[in-house]
Amino acid sequence: MLKNFFEGNIKEAIDMQIKAIPLINSLFSEVNPIPVKEALNLLGYNFGEPRLPLIKMSEEKRNDLKKLLEIF
């Protein structure tokens, strides 16, 4: 996105940003770092679960995040 922007491909950069909005919203659907850690775990990195007082991401939101990550 940034490469497109700095190379003057503004429309492509905007299109990429708009396409990423659902993923961005999902990454901020719960308190940080819960969704980010879950995304990294889903991508195959072992970041474990959040430490208390934070809890695991809800199953519904986790499934939504997983579907979005498959698109990207």
mmCIF file as gemmi writes it, N, C-alpha and C atoms, coordinates in Angstrom:
data_model
loop_
_atom_site.group_PDB
_atom_site.id
_atom_site.type_symbol
_atom_site.label_atom_id
_atom_site.label_alt_id
_atom_site.label_comp_id
_atom_site.label_asym_id
_atom_site.label_entity_id
_atom_site.label_seq_id
_atom_site.pdbx_PDB_ins_code
_atom_site.Cartn_x
_atom_site.Cartn_y
_atom_site.Cartn_z
_atom_site.occupancy
_atom_site.B_iso_or_equiv
_atom_site.pdbx_formal_charge
_atom_site.auth_seq_id
_atom_site.auth_asym_id
_atom_site.pdbx_PDB_model_num
ATOM 1 N N . MET Axp A 1 ? 0.825 -1.182 0 1 0 ? 1 A 1
ATOM 2 C CA . MET Axp A 1 ? 0 0 0 1 0 ? 1 A 1
ATOM 3 C C . MET Axp A 1 ? 0.877 1.258 0 1 0 ? 1 A 1
ATOM 4 N N . LEU Axp A 2 ? 1.832 1.283 0.898 1 0 ? 2 A 1
ATOM 5 C CA . LEU Axp A 2 ? 2.721 2.443 0.962 1 0 ? 2 A 1
ATOM 6 C C . LEU Axp A 2 ? 3.588 2.558 -0.283 1 0 ? 2 A 1
ATOM 7 N N . LYS Axp A 3 ? 4.049 1.407 -0.779 1 0 ? 3 A 1
ATOM 8 C CA . LYS Axp A 3 ? 4.863 1.425 -1.991 1 0 ? 3 A 1
ATOM 9 C C . LYS Axp A 3 ? 4.055 2.027 -3.139 1 0 ? 3 A 1
ATOM 10 N N . ASN Axp A 4 ? 2.805 1.578 -3.291 1 0 ? 4 A 1
ATOM 11 C CA . ASN Axp A 4 ? 1.954 2.139 -4.337 1 0 ? 4 A 1
ATOM 12 C C . ASN Axp A 4 ? 1.775 3.638 -4.15 1 0 ? 4 A 1
ATOM 13 N N . PHE Axp A 5 ? 1.529 4.045 -2.924 1 0 ? 5 A 1
ATOM 14 C CA . PHE Axp A 5 ? 1.309 5.466 -2.651 1 0 ? 5 A 1
ATOM 15 C C . PHE Axp A 5 ? 2.527 6.3 -3.028 1 0 ? 5 A 1
ATOM 16 N N . PHE Axp A 6 ? 3.704 5.889 -2.549 1 0 ? 6 A 1
ATOM 17 C CA . PHE Axp A 6 ? 4.917 6.673 -2.799 1 0 ? 6 A 1
ATOM 18 C C . PHE Axp A 6 ? 5.381 6.606 -4.248 1 0 ? 6 A 1
ATOM 19 N N . GLU Axp A 7 ? 4.924 5.59 -4.967 1 0 ? 7 A 1
ATOM 20 C CA . GLU Axp A 7 ? 5.241 5.521 -6.389 1 0 ? 7 A 1
ATOM 21 C C . GLU Axp A 7 ? 4.204 6.258 -7.236 1 0 ? 7 A 1
ATOM 22 N N . GLY Axp A 8 ? 3.242 6.889 -6.572 1 0 ? 8 A 1
ATOM 23 C CA . GLY Axp A 8 ? 2.244 7.676 -7.279 1 0 ? 8 A 1
ATOM 24 C C . GLY Axp A 8 ? 1.019 6.897 -7.718 1 0 ? 8 A 1
ATOM 25 N N . ASN Axp A 9 ? 0.938 5.657 -7.32 1 0 ? 9 A 1
ATOM 26 C CA . ASN Axp A 9 ? -0.218 4.828 -7.649 1 0 ? 9 A 1
ATOM 27 C C . ASN Axp A 9 ? -1.287 4.993 -6.568 1 0 ? 9 A 1
ATOM 28 N N . ILE Axp A 10 ? -1.808 6.188 -6.486 1 0 ? 10 A 1
ATOM 29 C CA . ILE Axp A 10 ? -2.724 6.546 -5.397 1 0 ? 10 A 1
ATOM 30 C C . ILE Axp A 10 ? -3.988 5.692 -5.431 1 0 ? 10 A 1
ATOM 31 N N . LYS Axp A 11 ? -4.568 5.491 -6.599 1 0 ? 11 A 1
ATOM 32 C CA . LYS Axp A 11 ? -5.799 4.705 -6.687 1 0 ? 11 A 1
ATOM 33 C C . LYS Axp A 11 ? -5.584 3.284 -6.176 1 0 ? 11 A 1
ATOM 34 N N . GLU Axp A 12 ? -4.467 2.66 -6.545 1 0 ? 12 A 1
ATOM 35 C CA . GLU Axp A 12 ? -4.172 1.312 -6.078 1 0 ? 12 A 1
ATOM 36 C C . GLU Axp A 12 ? -3.997 1.285 -4.562 1 0 ? 12 A 1
ATOM 37 N N . ALA Axp A 13 ? -3.321 2.292 -4.023 1 0 ? 13 A 1
ATOM 38 C CA . ALA Axp A 13 ? -3.127 2.376 -2.577 1 0 ? 13 A 1
ATOM 39 C C . ALA Axp A 13 ? -4.468 2.523 -1.867 1 0 ? 13 A 1
ATOM 40 N N . ILE Axp A 14 ? -5.346 3.358 -2.402 1 0 ? 14 A 1
ATOM 41 C CA . ILE Axp A 14 ? -6.673 3.546 -1.812 1 0 ? 14 A 1
ATOM 42 C C . ILE Axp A 14 ? -7.464 2.246 -1.878 1 0 ? 14 A 1
ATOM 43 N N . ASP Axp A 15 ? -7.402 1.561 -3.01 1 0 ? 15 A 1
ATOM 44 C CA . ASP Axp A 15 ? -8.117 0.29 -3.161 1 0 ? 15 A 1
ATOM 45 C C . ASP Axp A 15 ? -7.63 -0.739 -2.142 1 0 ? 15 A 1
ATOM 46 N N . MET Axp A 16 ? -6.328 -0.784 -1.924 1 0 ? 16 A 1
ATOM 47 C CA . MET Axp A 16 ? -5.769 -1.719 -0.936 1 0 ? 16 A 1
ATOM 48 C C . MET Axp A 16 ? -6.248 -1.365 0.472 1 0 ? 16 A 1
ATOM 49 N N . GLN Axp A 17 ? -6.278 -0.077 0.796 1 0 ? 17 A 1
ATOM 50 C CA . GLN Axp A 17 ? -6.74 0.366 2.115 1 0 ? 17 A 1
ATOM 51 C C . GLN Axp A 17 ? -8.2 -0.013 2.324 1 0 ? 17 A 1
ATOM 52 N N . ILE Axp A 18 ? -9.019 0.231 1.32 1 0 ? 18 A 1
ATOM 53 C CA . ILE Axp A 18 ? -10.446 -0.083 1.435 1 0 ? 18 A 1
ATOM 54 C C . ILE Axp A 18 ? -10.649 -1.588 1.579 1 0 ? 18 A 1
ATOM 55 N N . LYS Axp A 19 ? -9.892 -2.377 0.82 1 0 ? 19 A 1
ATOM 56 C CA . LYS Axp A 19 ? -9.994 -3.83 0.922 1 0 ? 19 A 1
ATOM 57 C C . LYS Axp A 19 ? -9.594 -4.327 2.31 1 0 ? 19 A 1
ATOM 58 N N . ALA Axp A 20 ? -8.658 -3.646 2.961 1 0 ? 20 A 1
ATOM 59 C CA . ALA Axp A 20 ? -8.148 -4.068 4.265 1 0 ? 20 A 1
ATOM 60 C C . ALA Axp A 20 ? -9.035 -3.641 5.434 1 0 ? 20 A 1
ATOM 61 N N . ILE Axp A 21 ? -10.024 -2.799 5.211 1 0 ? 21 A 1
ATOM 62 C CA . ILE Axp A 21 ? -10.844 -2.29 6.32 1 0 ? 21 A 1
ATOM 63 C C . ILE Axp A 21 ? -11.487 -3.4 7.144 1 0 ? 21 A 1
ATOM 64 N N . PRO Axp A 22 ? -12.084 -4.437 6.548 1 0 ? 22 A 1
ATOM 65 C CA . PRO Axp A 22 ? -12.654 -5.5 7.386 1 0 ? 22 A 1
ATOM 66 C C . PRO Axp A 22 ? -11.606 -6.183 8.272 1 0 ? 22 A 1
ATOM 67 N N . LEU Axp A 23 ? -10.407 -6.413 7.745 1 0 ? 23 A 1
ATOM 68 C CA . LEU Axp A 23 ? -9.345 -7.013 8.554 1 0 ? 23 A 1
ATOM 69 C C . LEU Axp A 23 ? -8.925 -6.07 9.673 1 0 ? 23 A 1
ATOM 70 N N . ILE Axp A 24 ? -8.769 -4.808 9.36 1 0 ? 24 A 1
ATOM 71 C CA . ILE Axp A 24 ? -8.399 -3.818 10.381 1 0 ? 24 A 1
ATOM 72 C C . ILE Axp A 24 ? -9.448 -3.774 11.488 1 0 ? 24 A 1
ATOM 73 N N . ASN Axp A 25 ? -10.717 -3.757 11.102 1 0 ? 25 A 1
ATOM 74 C CA . ASN Axp A 25 ? -11.791 -3.751 12.101 1 0 ? 25 A 1
ATOM 75 C C . ASN Axp A 25 ? -11.744 -4.995 12.972 1 0 ? 25 A 1
ATOM 76 N N . SER Axp A 26 ? -11.449 -6.138 12.37 1 0 ? 26 A 1
ATOM 77 C CA . SER Axp A 26 ? -11.363 -7.374 13.128 1 0 ? 26 A 1
ATOM 78 C C . SER Axp A 26 ? -10.189 -7.345 14.108 1 0 ? 26 A 1
ATOM 79 N N . LEU Axp A 27 ? -9.079 -6.758 13.679 1 0 ? 27 A 1
ATOM 80 C CA . LEU Axp A 27 ? -7.907 -6.669 14.56 1 0 ? 27 A 1
ATOM 81 C C . LEU Axp A 27 ? -8.128 -5.715 15.736 1 0 ? 27 A 1
ATOM 82 N N . PHE Axp A 28 ? -9.154 -4.869 15.639 1 0 ? 28 A 1
ATOM 83 C CA . PHE Axp A 28 ? -9.48 -3.959 16.736 1 0 ? 28 A 1
ATOM 84 C C . PHE Axp A 28 ? -10.842 -4.275 17.35 1 0 ? 28 A 1
ATOM 85 N N . SER Axp A 29 ? -11.33 -5.512 17.137 1 0 ? 29 A 1
ATOM 86 C CA . SER Axp A 29 ? -12.649 -5.89 17.635 1 0 ? 29 A 1
ATOM 87 C C . SER Axp A 29 ? -12.648 -6.198 19.119 1 0 ? 29 A 1
ATOM 88 N N . GLU Axp A 30 ? -11.486 -6.417 19.685 1 0 ? 30 A 1
ATOM 89 C CA . GLU Axp A 30 ? -11.337 -6.639 21.125 1 0 ? 30 A 1
ATOM 90 C C . GLU Axp A 30 ? -10.111 -5.86 21.582 1 0 ? 30 A 1
ATOM 91 N N . VAL Axp A 31 ? -9.898 -5.858 22.876 1 0 ? 31 A 1
ATOM 92 C CA . VAL Axp A 31 ? -8.799 -5.092 23.457 1 0 ? 31 A 1
ATOM 93 C C . VAL Axp A 31 ? -7.462 -5.61 22.927 1 0 ? 31 A 1
ATOM 94 N N . ASN Axp A 32 ? -6.609 -4.678 22.505 1 0 ? 32 A 1
ATOM 95 C CA . ASN Axp A 32 ? -5.275 -5.014 22.053 1 0 ? 32 A 1
ATOM 96 C C . ASN Axp A 32 ? -4.484 -5.561 23.233 1 0 ? 32 A 1
ATOM 97 N N . PRO Axp A 33 ? -3.732 -6.592 23.125 1 0 ? 33 A 1
ATOM 98 C CA . PRO Axp A 33 ? -3.233 -7.304 21.956 1 0 ? 33 A 1
ATOM 99 C C . PRO Axp A 33 ? -3.98 -8.609 21.65 1 0 ? 33 A 1
ATOM 100 N N . ILE Axp A 34 ? -5.18 -8.798 22.184 1 0 ? 34 A 1
ATOM 101 C CA . ILE Axp A 34 ? -5.883 -10.071 22.003 1 0 ? 34 A 1
ATOM 102 C C . ILE Axp A 34 ? -5.999 -10.456 20.522 1 0 ? 34 A 1
ATOM 103 N N . PRO Axp A 35 ? -6.585 -9.619 19.656 1 0 ? 35 A 1
ATOM 104 C CA . PRO Axp A 35 ? -6.726 -10.031 18.256 1 0 ? 35 A 1
ATOM 105 C C . PRO Axp A 35 ? -5.402 -10.161 17.509 1 0 ? 35 A 1
ATOM 106 N N . VAL Axp A 36 ? -4.438 -9.342 17.854 1 0 ? 36 A 1
ATOM 107 C CA . VAL Axp A 36 ? -3.139 -9.401 17.165 1 0 ? 36 A 1
ATOM 108 C C . VAL Axp A 36 ? -2.437 -10.718 17.5 1 0 ? 36 A 1
ATOM 109 N N . LYS Axp A 37 ? -2.446 -11.107 18.769 1 0 ? 37 A 1
ATOM 110 C CA . LYS Axp A 37 ? -1.835 -12.378 19.155 1 0 ? 37 A 1
ATOM 111 C C . LYS Axp A 37 ? -2.557 -13.537 18.49 1 0 ? 37 A 1
ATOM 112 N N . GLU Axp A 38 ? -3.88 -13.466 18.428 1 0 ? 38 A 1
ATOM 113 C CA . GLU Axp A 38 ? -4.654 -14.529 17.802 1 0 ? 38 A 1
ATOM 114 C C . GLU Axp A 38 ? -4.333 -14.61 16.309 1 0 ? 38 A 1
ATOM 115 N N . ALA Axp A 39 ? -4.212 -13.464 15.655 1 0 ? 39 A 1
ATOM 116 C CA . ALA Axp A 39 ? -3.87 -13.445 14.228 1 0 ? 39 A 1
ATOM 117 C C . ALA Axp A 39 ? -2.499 -14.094 14.011 1 0 ? 39 A 1
ATOM 118 N N . LEU Axp A 40 ? -1.537 -13.751 14.828 1 0 ? 40 A 1
ATOM 119 C CA . LEU Axp A 40 ? -0.207 -14.341 14.706 1 0 ? 40 A 1
ATOM 120 C C . LEU Axp A 40 ? -0.246 -15.846 14.949 1 0 ? 40 A 1
ATOM 121 N N . ASN Axp A 41 ? -1.036 -16.283 15.928 1 0 ? 41 A 1
ATOM 122 C CA . ASN Axp A 41 ? -1.192 -17.717 16.17 1 0 ? 41 A 1
ATOM 123 C C . ASN Axp A 41 ? -1.811 -18.402 14.956 1 0 ? 41 A 1
ATOM 124 N N . LEU Axp A 42 ? -2.834 -17.791 14.369 1 0 ? 42 A 1
ATOM 125 C CA . LEU Axp A 42 ? -3.489 -18.369 13.198 1 0 ? 42 A 1
ATOM 126 C C . LEU Axp A 42 ? -2.553 -18.439 11.996 1 0 ? 42 A 1
ATOM 127 N N . LEU Axp A 43 ? -1.609 -17.521 11.935 1 0 ? 43 A 1
ATOM 128 C CA . LEU Axp A 43 ? -0.637 -17.505 10.837 1 0 ? 43 A 1
ATOM 129 C C . LEU Axp A 43 ? 0.519 -18.484 11.063 1 0 ? 43 A 1
ATOM 130 N N . GLY Axp A 44 ? 0.498 -19.194 12.189 1 0 ? 44 A 1
ATOM 131 C CA . GLY Axp A 44 ? 1.502 -20.215 12.449 1 0 ? 44 A 1
ATOM 132 C C . GLY Axp A 44 ? 2.604 -19.824 13.412 1 0 ? 44 A 1
ATOM 133 N N . TYR Axp A 45 ? 2.552 -18.62 13.93 1 0 ? 45 A 1
ATOM 134 C CA . TYR Axp A 45 ? 3.524 -18.188 14.929 1 0 ? 45 A 1
ATOM 135 C C . TYR Axp A 45 ? 2.955 -18.542 16.301 1 0 ? 45 A 1
ATOM 136 N N . ASN Axp A 46 ? 3.788 -19.033 17.185 1 0 ? 46 A 1
ATOM 137 C CA . ASN Axp A 46 ? 3.308 -19.446 18.499 1 0 ? 46 A 1
ATOM 138 C C . ASN Axp A 46 ? 3.481 -18.315 19.507 1 0 ? 46 A 1
ATOM 139 N N . PHE Axp A 47 ? 2.462 -17.447 19.585 1 0 ? 47 A 1
ATOM 140 C CA . PHE Axp A 47 ? 2.509 -16.34 20.532 1 0 ? 47 A 1
ATOM 141 C C . PHE Axp A 47 ? 1.71 -16.632 21.787 1 0 ? 47 A 1
ATOM 142 N N . GLY Axp A 48 ? 1.067 -17.79 21.854 1 0 ? 48 A 1
ATOM 143 C CA . GLY Axp A 48 ? 0.331 -18.191 23.051 1 0 ? 48 A 1
ATOM 144 C C . GLY Axp A 48 ? -0.9 -17.344 23.301 1 0 ? 48 A 1
ATOM 145 N N . GLU Axp A 49 ? -1.415 -17.48 24.511 1 0 ? 49 A 1
ATOM 146 C CA . GLU Axp A 49 ? -2.614 -16.757 24.91 1 0 ? 49 A 1
ATOM 147 C C . GLU Axp A 49 ? -2.227 -15.476 25.645 1 0 ? 49 A 1
ATOM 148 N N . PRO Axp A 50 ? -3.147 -14.502 25.656 1 0 ? 50 A 1
ATOM 149 C CA . PRO Axp A 50 ? -2.865 -13.276 26.413 1 0 ? 50 A 1
ATOM 150 C C . PRO Axp A 50 ? -2.756 -13.566 27.909 1 0 ? 50 A 1
ATOM 151 N N . ARG Axp A 51 ? -1.968 -12.76 28.589 1 0 ? 51 A 1
ATOM 152 C CA . ARG Axp A 51 ? -1.845 -12.904 30.039 1 0 ? 51 A 1
ATOM 153 C C . ARG Axp A 51 ? -3.028 -12.233 30.718 1 0 ? 51 A 1
ATOM 154 N N . LEU Axp A 52 ? -3.383 -12.759 31.878 1 0 ? 52 A 1
ATOM 155 C CA . LEU Axp A 52 ? -4.458 -12.16 32.665 1 0 ? 52 A 1
ATOM 156 C C . LEU Axp A 52 ? -4.1 -10.723 33 1 0 ? 52 A 1
ATOM 157 N N . PRO Axp A 53 ? -5.047 -9.844 33.034 1 0 ? 53 A 1
ATOM 158 C CA . PRO Axp A 53 ? -6.497 -10.034 33.09 1 0 ? 53 A 1
ATOM 159 C C . PRO Axp A 53 ? -7.139 -10.191 31.716 1 0 ? 53 A 1
ATOM 160 N N . LEU Axp A 54 ? -6.355 -10.224 30.636 1 0 ? 54 A 1
ATOM 161 C CA . LEU Axp A 54 ? -6.926 -10.419 29.307 1 0 ? 54 A 1
ATOM 162 C C . LEU Axp A 54 ? -7.286 -11.885 29.121 1 0 ? 54 A 1
ATOM 163 N N . ILE Axp A 55 ? -8.256 -12.129 28.25 1 0 ? 55 A 1
ATOM 164 C CA . ILE Axp A 55 ? -8.691 -13.493 27.985 1 0 ? 55 A 1
ATOM 165 C C . ILE Axp A 55 ? -8.596 -13.773 26.499 1 0 ? 55 A 1
ATOM 166 N N . LYS Axp A 56 ? -8.811 -15.047 26.12 1 0 ? 56 A 1
ATOM 167 C CA . LYS Axp A 56 ? -8.76 -15.419 24.708 1 0 ? 56 A 1
ATOM 168 C C . LYS Axp A 56 ? -9.864 -14.709 23.939 1 0 ? 56 A 1
ATOM 169 N N . MET Axp A 57 ? -9.633 -14.571 22.667 1 0 ? 57 A 1
ATOM 170 C CA . MET Axp A 57 ? -10.613 -13.968 21.761 1 0 ? 57 A 1
ATOM 171 C C . MET Axp A 57 ? -11.847 -14.873 21.685 1 0 ? 57 A 1
ATOM 172 N N . SER Axp A 58 ? -13.013 -14.269 21.587 1 0 ? 58 A 1
ATOM 173 C CA . SER Axp A 58 ? -14.232 -15.064 21.482 1 0 ? 58 A 1
ATOM 174 C C . SER Axp A 58 ? -14.18 -15.92 20.227 1 0 ? 58 A 1
ATOM 175 N N . GLU Axp A 59 ? -14.822 -17.075 20.266 1 0 ? 59 A 1
ATOM 176 C CA . GLU Axp A 59 ? -14.781 -18.009 19.141 1 0 ? 59 A 1
ATOM 177 C C . GLU Axp A 59 ? -15.38 -17.397 17.879 1 0 ? 59 A 1
ATOM 178 N N . GLU Axp A 60 ? -16.457 -16.64 18.031 1 0 ? 60 A 1
ATOM 179 C CA . GLU Axp A 60 ? -17.097 -16.002 16.878 1 0 ? 60 A 1
ATOM 180 C C . GLU Axp A 60 ? -16.153 -15.009 16.201 1 0 ? 60 A 1
ATOM 181 N N . LYS Axp A 61 ? -15.526 -14.151 17 1 0 ? 61 A 1
ATOM 182 C CA . LYS Axp A 61 ? -14.603 -13.172 16.433 1 0 ? 61 A 1
ATOM 183 C C . LYS Axp A 61 ? -13.348 -13.842 15.896 1 0 ? 61 A 1
ATOM 184 N N . ARG Axp A 62 ? -12.927 -14.931 16.535 1 0 ? 62 A 1
ATOM 185 C CA . ARG Axp A 62 ? -11.759 -15.68 16.058 1 0 ? 62 A 1
ATOM 186 C C . ARG Axp A 62 ? -12.05 -16.262 14.676 1 0 ? 62 A 1
ATOM 187 N N . ASN Axp A 63 ? -13.232 -16.825 14.486 1 0 ? 63 A 1
ATOM 188 C CA . ASN Axp A 63 ? -13.598 -17.392 13.19 1 0 ? 63 A 1
ATOM 189 C C . ASN Axp A 63 ? -13.652 -16.313 12.112 1 0 ? 63 A 1
ATOM 190 N N . ASP Axp A 64 ? -14.191 -15.14 12.471 1 0 ? 64 A 1
ATOM 191 C CA . ASP Axp A 64 ? -14.231 -14.022 11.52 1 0 ? 64 A 1
ATOM 192 C C . ASP Axp A 64 ? -12.814 -13.603 11.127 1 0 ? 64 A 1
ATOM 193 N N . LEU Axp A 65 ? -11.941 -13.485 12.113 1 0 ? 65 A 1
ATOM 194 C CA . LEU Axp A 65 ? -10.552 -13.11 11.862 1 0 ? 65 A 1
ATOM 195 C C . LEU Axp A 65 ? -9.862 -14.146 10.977 1 0 ? 65 A 1
ATOM 196 N N . LYS Axp A 66 ? -10.096 -15.412 11.245 1 0 ? 66 A 1
ATOM 197 C CA . LYS Axp A 66 ? -9.483 -16.483 10.454 1 0 ? 66 A 1
ATOM 198 C C . LYS Axp A 66 ? -9.915 -16.383 8.986 1 0 ? 66 A 1
ATOM 199 N N . LYS Axp A 67 ? -11.194 -16.148 8.735 1 0 ? 67 A 1
ATOM 200 C CA . LYS Axp A 67 ? -11.693 -16.01 7.371 1 0 ? 67 A 1
ATOM 201 C C . LYS Axp A 67 ? -11.038 -14.817 6.666 1 0 ? 67 A 1
ATOM 202 N N . LEU Axp A 68 ? -10.908 -13.717 7.369 1 0 ? 68 A 1
ATOM 203 C CA . LEU Axp A 68 ? -10.294 -12.533 6.781 1 0 ? 68 A 1
ATOM 204 C C . LEU Axp A 68 ? -8.817 -12.734 6.48 1 0 ? 68 A 1
ATOM 205 N N . LEU Axp A 69 ? -8.115 -13.428 7.361 1 0 ? 69 A 1
ATOM 206 C CA . LEU Axp A 69 ? -6.695 -13.687 7.128 1 0 ? 69 A 1
ATOM 207 C C . LEU Axp A 69 ? -6.491 -14.577 5.911 1 0 ? 69 A 1
ATOM 208 N N . GLU Axp A 70 ? -7.444 -15.459 5.64 1 0 ? 70 A 1
ATOM 209 C CA . GLU Axp A 70 ? -7.33 -16.34 4.467 1 0 ? 70 A 1
ATOM 210 C C . GLU Axp A 70 ? -7.427 -15.541 3.173 1 0 ? 70 A 1
ATOM 211 N N . ILE Axp A 71 ? -8.124 -14.412 3.207 1 0 ? 71 A 1
ATOM 212 C CA . ILE Axp A 71 ? -8.25 -13.56 2.027 1 0 ? 71 A 1
ATOM 213 C C . ILE Axp A 71 ? -6.922 -12.871 1.716 1 0 ? 71 A 1
ATOM 214 N N . PHE Axp A 72 ? -6.218 -12.485 2.776 1 0 ? 72 A 1
ATOM 215 C CA . PHE Axp A 72 ? -4.962 -11.767 2.6 1 0 ? 72 A 1
ATOM 216 C C . PHE Axp A 72 ? -3.83 -12.754 2.594 1 0 ? 72 A 1
